[in-house]
Amino acid sequence: MEQQKLDRISELARKSRTAEGLTDAERAEQMALRQEYIESMKRSLRAQLDNIDVIDETGAHPLKRRS
């Protein structure tokens, strides 16, 4: 996720805590950006897990993925 989007998430979070609050459009933007961030983190975690090998007495084996 680009730094500009992360900065925008932070900016909207700060604004939501003020007396001014967020407009409906800003709330929708915040929700969309947060969802994009979550999906980005999930992809990153999956990539890390895909590179993990389990070592047992028979050797190293890649982690099995559940459906």
C-alpha positions, 0 to 999 in steps of 0.5 A, spaced: 500 500 500 502 506 498 505 511 503 500 516 501 494 512 502 497 510 509 497 518 510 490 519 508 488 513 513 491 517 519 489 524 517 482 521 516 482 518 523 485 524 526 479 528 523 474 523 526 476 524 533 475 532 532 469 536 534 468 537 526 468 529 525 467 526 518 463 527 512 459 521 509 464 521 503 470 521 508 467 516 512 466 512 506 473 513 503 476 511 510 472 504 510 474 503 503 482 505 505 481 501 511 479 495 507 484 495 502 489 496 508 487 489 511 487 486 504 494 488 503 496 486 510 493 479 509 497 478 502 503 480 506 502 475 511 500 469 506 506 471 502 510 470 509 507 464 511 508 461 504 515 461 505 515 458 512 518 450 512 516 446 518 522 441 520 521 435 523 525 428 523 524 427 516 526 433 513 523 440 511 516 441 508 512 447 506 507 449 510 500 446 508 495 451 506 488 450 508 482 451 503 
